[in-house]
């Protein structure tokens, strides 16, 4: 379902993780959701410290992807900067402010066991 020919979902995941790290996203979590949904293979979450930081992180993700020939299918929430969703087909990225992330708790919502999470500490 990727909108390009050369990048696999794993490649796109690596690009997203690099972009999140570049912009100092916090509490980055990559979830493999292949066994629980058909909408994506990977769901990646990261937090920003303010609406401006969240927007900057999401914009950087889109730019890094574009630089590697990967087109995001859609970006939602960039106007407010509380929760920005970047849809890349087989990879979905959520960049949120901490209070929004805590409220929605997507890790728990998706029923991901902590042992299955790949957490990258920054």
N, C-alpha and C positions, 0 to 999 in steps of 0.2 A: 504494500500500500504506500510505500515511499514515493515521493514525487520526483524521483531522479533515478538514474540507472546504475551508478557505481557504488553507492554507500549502502551497507547493510544496517539493520537496526542497531547492531552492536557498535558499528562505526559512528553512527549518529549519536548514540548514547555517550560514547567517549568524547565527541565534540562538545556535547552539551555539558558534560561534567567539567571539561576544560574551561568552557566559557563561564560557568558558574564560579569556578575557582578564581578565574581571572578577575572577576568583579567582586570578590570577597563575599560571596553568598555564604550564609551560615546554615548549619545543620542540614547539610546536603544528604539526601537519601535517594538511592536508586532501587526501585522495586521491580522485580521480574513478575509480571502479571500474566504471563502466557498461560498458566494453568487455571486462571480464574475469570478471564474475559477474552473476548475476541476483538475488542476495540483497539488494543495496543499490545505490544510485547513488553514495553518498559514504561514505567511512570517515574519521573524524577521530580523530587521536591527540593526546594531551597528557600531560605528566608532572607529577606532584606530588612534593614533597620528602619526604613522610612518609605513613604510612597515614592520619593525620588530614587532611592536605592533600588527598590523593586522594579521600577520602570527601566532603570539603567541596566540592571541585570538581564531583564527580558530582552531589551533592545540588543544587548551584546550577544545573547544566545542567537537571535535571529541573524545578526551580522556575521558571526562566525560560521553559521550554517550556510549562509549565502556565499561567503568566501570559499566554501568547499563544494559549491554547486548543489546545495540542498535547500529546497524551498519549503518554508513553513506553510502548512495548509491554512492556518488561521491563527490570529492572536486576539485574545479577548481580555478585557479588563485593564488595558494599558492606560485608559483615560483616568482611572481613579488611582491605580497603583497599590491597591490593597491586596489584590490577588490577580496575577496575570497568568493566563493559560496560553501556552504555545503548543499548538497541535502540529506535529511533524509526521502524522500518519501512525507508524508503528511505535513512535515515542511521543509521550505527552509530558510536557514540562509545566509544573506549577511553581510559580515564584510568589511567595506570600509574606505579608508582615507577620511577625510572631503571634500576635493576638488572634489573627484570622486563622492562621495555621493551627493554633491550639484549639480554637473553637470547632473547626471542621474535622480535625484529626484524621486526615485521609489515610494515614497508615493503618489506623484501627478500622476505619470504614471499609477499607479493602480487605480486612481480615488477614493482614500479613503478619505472620508470626515473627517475632524479633530475630529468631535464628535465621530467618530467610532474608533479612534485610542486609543490604550492602551499605554500610554507613561510612561516609568519608568525613573525617574530623578535620576541622580547620580552626 
